[in-house]
């Protein structure tokens, strides 16, 4: 998981979404989402997929936001579509 999750906040803010709204998208408490966005709790594969769908993220954007090392997102991205 990436230490670059500040980019997730940037995407969220650019889409005019609050942490509360994202928590609702992910069906969790706002504090749980905040901990994920701050990097205190790892974001699961299913949560990444839900976030990618919400913001219409490309595979490259997913890698840039969520991962520090190269990953093969083919399977994950196909599931998200």
C-alpha positions, 0 to 999 in steps of 0.5 A: 500500500502506498504512502502517497494516499494524500493523492486520494484526498486530492482526487476526493476534493477535486470531485467535491466529495467529503470524507463522510460521502466517501464513507457512505460509498464504502459503507463504513463509518466516517472515522474508518474512511478517514483512517484509510485516507490518512494511511492508518489502516490499509485500503482493501482490494474491494475498497480500491475497486469501489473508489476507482469506480466512484472516481472513474480512475484509470489503471495508471491513476490507481497505481499512482494513488495506491501503490509504491511499487509496480503492480499488475492491475489487469485482473483488478481493473477488469473486475472494476469495469 
